[in-house]
Amino acid sequence: MKKGLARVIIGYKRVKALSVMERSMTKCQEKNEMKKDGTTKAAF
């Protein structure tokens, strides 16, 4: 029972870390695209 729970927690943490990385990457991409467009609006 404990092993299964630990596995679930590890999987959840991994998914959470991936989503955080994805979010920060999309934020950087938005900033780069806005720089290309020449707009001075902040991406965040």
N, C-alpha and C positions, 0 to 999 in steps of 0.2 A: 504494500500500500504506500509506504513512504517513498520507495523508489519511483513509483508511477507519478506521485505528486511532485517530486523533485524534477522529473523529466518535463512535466507540464509547465512548471515554473521556469525552467531553463528555456523551453520553447517559447514561452510568452515573452521573456526578457529579450530573446533573440529577435522576435518579430517586432517588439517595441523599438529596439535599437535600430532595426532596419528602417522602420517607418520614420524615425527621427532623422536618420541619415538622408533618406529620400526627401524629406521636407526641407532640410538645409540645402540639399543639392538643387532642388527646384528654386529655392530662394536665390541661390547664386546665379542660376541660369536666368532668372527674371532680371536680376541686376545687370548681367552682361547684355541681355537683349535690349534693355532700356538704354544702356550706354551706346549700343550700336545705333539705336533710333535717334540719339541725340537729345532725349528728353531729360529734364532735370528732376522729374518726379522721383520720390523715394519709392523703392520697391516694397518696403515694409512699413 
